[in-house]
Amino acid sequence: MIANLTTALDELGLEYRADGPRAVNLALPGRRKLATPCSLIWEDHALRVEAFVSRRPEENTEAVWAELLRRNGKLYAIAFTIDESGDIHLVGRLPHASVNPTELDRVLGSVLEAADDTFNVILELGFATSIKEEWRWRLARGESTRNLEAFEHLKPED
C-alpha cells in the first residue's frame, strides 16, 4: 500500500512528511514559484496527486482560467483545476501499479514544471494591479524589489 509510495519517494531522495496512514506531503522546489506544496494520497483504487498553485485571481479570472485550460492538453497525468474558493490546483490520479520511482518522478516533474511555468503568467494576468501597488509601496519605502524583477514591465512610471 502506502509503503510502495514511501519506498519510491525514498529512492528518489525526496523529503516528505507523513500525513496520517494514507498520505504524504512534500514541497517541490521551483525557480519562479519557490515551492509547490504537493500531497500524495493513497486511495482505494489510485494514488491521488494534489498541488496548490495559486490563490484565486483578483482580476482577469476568465483569462487566467482560459490560459490554464489551454495548458491542460499538454500536461502529463495531471490537470489544472479550481476549488470552491477559486484557488488554482493541479490534480491527477495514478493507478497503484504505476507507483514506482520512475513514474512518480515523471508525475512530480510534471507537477513542478506546470506550476513553475505558469506561476508568473497567473500572477501577471490575475494580480497585475496588486503587483503595481507592491512596486509603488516598495519603491516609496526603499524596500527590496528583487522578487519583483520578473514584473519589471509593471513597474510604475511615477
ABEGO torsion letter per residue (X at the ends): XAAAAAAAAAAAGBBBBBBEAABBBBBBBBAABABBBBBBBBBAABBBBBBBABBBBABGAAAAAAAAAAAAAABBGBBBBBBAAGBBBBBBBBBAAABBAAAAAAAAAAAAAAAAAAAAAAAAAAAAAAAAAAAAAAAAAGBBAAAAAAAAAABBAX
